[in-house]
Amino acid sequence: MADTTRQVGMSEMATGKTHDYHILPPDIVPLVTTIGAFTFTSGMVLYMHQMAGGKWVPALGLALLIAAMFTWFGKIVSEAKAGDHTPVVQLHQRYGMILFIASEVMFFVGWFWAFFDFSLFPSTIAKSIGGQWPPKSMEAVLDAFDLPLLNTLILLCSGTTVTWAHHCLIHGDREGLKKGLWATILLGMLFTSLQAFEYAHAPFAFGQNTYGSAFYMATGFHGFHVIVGTIFLAVCLVRAYRGDFTPKQHFGFEAAAWYWHFVDVVWLFLYVCIYVWGNWGFAVD
């Protein structure tokens, strides 16, 4: 009986997989990604300190990162088409995306922490900000109910359009999926354009004081995430035209939608805490 069981097990192993997991073959792409990341960050240090290699080293690292991402993501798409993303694999992909978004949340916690530390305890840095928040030296701040409010409405609308696209995908409406993605991408681009306009006409500079530094770091990194999310959705749009997504297998789009909703929520906190509460009591021109 034991010999028969062993023979059946060996036969299953010879004819195909006996589990629902996808075992990846050895690949050089993760190593290239690591080298690219290390080269890029090291090169940026050289660039900021105006040292030798400060121009070509980060460019080389960025090129390696882009090449690695194109290769790696292309392989993931090929695996999905080949049926390697079983329900178990998709579950673990969702776990990975949840952990990634959690790490991004903690990243923004650091910038919120800095802003609240400066604003709640202005007396500890009285020499640089005059003991009050926003600093006495500032002539004006951005009106929370001008462009920031418009950008808030735009980003909230983009959250509804990406949800509409997801709903259409689940129900097999490919045209609705494409329209929803187009609308979300255009709204994301509009948000970024208005943010750039706001920065260009802001009444304070980045290094002027702690207020400017905290403001630009928090909102600037959020703007970077909006750009990344827009690219993420644009890739999903291309894949939607190629017919890659099905109602039962579309984790790539689902991950992009989760990321976009994360961007929406972070902006709501930024708007309420930094634009509205952070400017409380300041006379806006």
C-alpha positions in Angstrom: 0.0 0.0 0.0 2.8 2.4 0.9 4.6 1.6 -2.4 1.5 2.3 -4.4 1.0 5.7 -2.7 4.6 6.6 -3.3 4.2 5.6 -7.0 1.1 7.8 -7.4 2.8 10.7 -5.8 5.9 10.4 -8.1 3.5 10.1 -11.1 1.8 13.4 -10.1 5.1 15.1 -9.7 6.2 13.9 -13.2 3.0 15.0 -15.0 2.5 18.5 -13.4 2.0 20.5 -10.3 0.5 18.9 -7.2 -0.2 22.3 -5.4 -1.8 25.7 -6.1 1.3 27.7 -5.6 3.4 29.3 -8.3 7.1 28.4 -7.8 9.2 31.0 -9.6 12.4 29.9 -11.5 15.7 31.6 -10.7 15.8 35.1 -12.2 18.3 38.0 -12.4 15.7 40.7 -12.4 15.5 41.1 -8.6 19.3 41.5 -8.4 19.2 44.1 -11.2 16.5 46.0 -9.3 18.5 46.0 -6.2 21.6 47.2 -8.0 19.6 49.9 -9.8 18.0 51.1 -6.5 21.4 51.3 -4.8 23.0 53.1 -7.7 20.2 55.6 -8.0 20.1 56.5 -4.3 23.9 56.7 -4.1 24.0 58.8 -7.2 21.4 61.2 -5.8 23.7 61.7 -2.7 26.6 62.5 -5.1 24.3 64.9 -7.0 23.1 66.7 -3.9 26.7 67.2 -2.7 27.9 68.2 -6.2 30.5 65.4 -6.2 32.0 63.6 -9.2 29.5 61.3 -10.9 26.5 63.2 -9.6 25.0 63.4 -13.0 25.6 60.0 -14.7 25.4 57.7 -11.6 21.8 58.4 -10.8 20.9 58.4 -14.5 22.4 54.9 -14.7 20.6 53.7 -11.6 17.3 55.1 -12.9 17.8 53.4 -16.3 18.4 50.0 -14.5 15.3 50.5 -12.4 13.1 51.3 -15.4 14.4 48.3 -17.4 14.0 46.0 -14.4 10.4 47.2 -13.8 9.4 46.7 -17.4 10.9 43.2 -17.4 9.5 42.2 -14.1 6.0 43.5 -14.6 5.9 42.0 -18.1 6.7 38.6 -16.6 3.9 39.0 -14.0 1.4 39.7 -16.8 2.7 36.7 -18.7 2.2 34.5 -15.6 -1.3 35.8 -15.2 -2.1 34.9 -18.8 -0.6 31.5 -18.4 -2.9 30.7 -15.5 -0.2 30.7 -12.8 -2.1 33.1 -10.6 -4.4 30.6 -8.9 -6.8 31.8 -6.2 -4.2 31.0 -3.6 -1.5 33.1 -5.4 -4.0 35.9 -5.9 -4.8 35.9 -2.2 -1.1 36.3 -1.3 -0.8 39.0 -3.9 -3.6 40.9 -2.1 -1.7 40.4 1.2 1.4 41.8 -0.4 -0.5 44.9 -1.7 -2.1 45.5 1.7 1.3 45.4 3.4 2.7 47.8 0.8 -0.1 50.3 1.3 0.4 49.9 5.1 4.0 50.8 4.6 3.0 53.9 2.6 0.6 54.9 5.3 3.5 54.9 7.8 5.6 56.9 5.4 3.0 59.7 5.4 2.6 59.4 9.2 6.2 60.7 9.4 5.3 63.8 7.5 2.1 64.4 9.5 4.1 63.9 12.7 6.6 66.6 11.6 3.8 69.0 10.7 1.9 68.5 14.0 5.2 68.7 16.0 5.9 72.1 14.5 2.4 73.4 14.9 1.5 72.1 18.3 4.7 73.2 20.0 5.8 76.4 18.3 7.4 77.7 21.4 10.2 75.1 21.1 11.3 76.7 17.8 10.4 80.3 18.6 13.6 81.7 17.0 12.7 80.4 13.6 8.9 80.8 13.5 8.3 83.5 16.1 6.5 81.2 18.6 3.4 80.9 16.5 2.0 78.8 13.7 2.0 79.6 10.8 5.2 81.6 11.4 5.1 85.4 12.0 7.5 85.9 9.2 5.0 84.6 6.6 3.0 87.2 4.7 0.4 84.8 3.4 -0.6 81.1 3.2 -2.6 79.2 0.7 -6.4 79.6 1.0 -7.8 76.2 1.8 -11.1 77.1 0.1 -9.6 78.1 -3.3 -7.5 75.7 -5.5 -7.1 73.1 -2.7 -10.8 72.7 -2.3 -11.2 72.3 -6.1 -8.4 69.7 -6.1 -10.2 67.8 -3.3 -13.4 67.6 -5.4 -11.4 66.5 -8.4 -9.7 63.7 -6.5 -13.0 62.6 -4.9 -14.6 62.4 -8.3 -11.6 60.3 -9.5 -12.3 57.9 -6.7 -15.9 57.4 -7.9 -14.8 56.9 -11.6 -12.3 54.2 -10.7 -15.0 52.5 -8.6 -17.3 52.7 -11.6 -14.6 51.1 -13.8 -14.2 48.3 -11.3 -17.9 47.7 -11.2 -18.0 47.6 -15.0 -15.2 45.1 -15.1 -16.8 42.8 -12.5 -20.0 42.8 -14.7 -18.2 42.2 -18.0 -18.8 45.7 -19.3 -15.4 46.4 -21.1 -16.5 49.7 -22.6 -17.5 51.0 -19.2 -14.2 49.8 -17.8 -12.3 51.8 -20.5 -14.4 55.0 -20.0 -14.0 54.8 -16.2 -10.3 54.4 -16.5 -10.0 57.3 -19.0 -12.0 59.6 -16.7 -9.9 58.6 -13.7 -6.6 59.2 -15.6 -7.7 62.6 -16.9 -8.9 63.7 -13.4 -5.5 62.6 -12.0 -3.7 64.6 -14.6 -5.9 67.6 -13.9 -5.1 67.3 -10.2 -1.4 67.2 -10.9 -1.6 70.2 -13.2 -3.5 72.3 -10.6 -1.0 71.2 -7.9 1.9 72.4 -10.1 0.1 75.7 -10.7 -0.4 76.1 -7.0 3.2 75.5 -6.2 4.3 78.0 -8.9 2.1 80.8 -7.3 2.6 79.8 -3.6 3.4 82.8 -1.4 6.2 81.0 0.4 9.2 78.9 -0.6 10.4 75.5 0.3 13.3 76.4 2.5 11.9 79.6 4.0 10.9 78.1 7.3 9.6 74.9 8.9 6.1 75.6 7.7 7.2 75.6 4.1 9.4 72.5 4.5 6.7 70.5 6.2 4.0 71.7 3.7 6.0 70.9 0.5 7.3 67.6 1.7 3.9 66.3 2.7 1.9 67.6 -0.3 4.9 67.0 -2.7 5.2 63.4 -1.9 1.4 63.0 -2.2 1.7 64.6 -5.6 4.4 62.1 -6.5 2.0 59.3 -5.5 -0.7 60.7 -7.6 1.7 60.6 -10.6 2.6 57.0 -9.8 -1.1 56.1 -9.5 -1.9 57.8 -12.8 0.8 55.7 -14.5 -0.5 52.6 -12.8 -4.0 53.2 -14.1 -2.7 54.1 -17.6 -1.0 50.7 -17.7 -4.3 49.1 -16.7 -6.0 51.1 -19.5 -3.6 49.6 -22.0 -4.2 46.1 -20.7 -8.0 46.7 -20.8 -7.7 47.5 -24.5 -5.7 44.3 -24.9 -8.4 42.3 -23.1 -6.1 41.1 -20.3 -8.7 41.5 -17.5 -11.6 39.1 -16.8 -14.3 39.4 -14.2 -12.7 36.7 -12.1 -9.0 37.5 -12.7 -8.0 41.2 -12.6 -5.7 41.7 -9.6 -3.6 44.2 -11.5 -6.5 46.5 -11.9 -7.7 45.8 -8.3 -4.2 46.7 -6.9 -4.3 50.0 -8.9 -7.8 50.8 -7.6 -6.7 50.2 -4.0 -3.6 52.4 -4.5 -5.8 55.2 -6.0 -8.2 55.1 -3.0 -5.2 55.2 -0.7 -4.1 58.4 -2.5 -7.6 59.8 -2.1 -7.7 59.2 1.7 -4.2 60.6 2.2 -5.2 63.8 0.4 -8.4 64.2 2.6 -6.1 64.1 5.7 -3.7 66.5 4.1 -6.5 68.9 3.1 -8.1 68.9 6.6 -5.0 68.9 8.7 -2.5 71.0 6.7 -4.7 73.3 4.5 -7.6 73.9 6.8 -6.5 73.3 10.4 -2.9 74.2 9.8 -3.9 77.7 8.5 -6.5 78.3 11.2 -6.5 81.9 12.4 -4.1 83.1 9.7 -5.4 86.1 7.7 -5.5 84.9 4.1 -5.2 87.7 1.5 
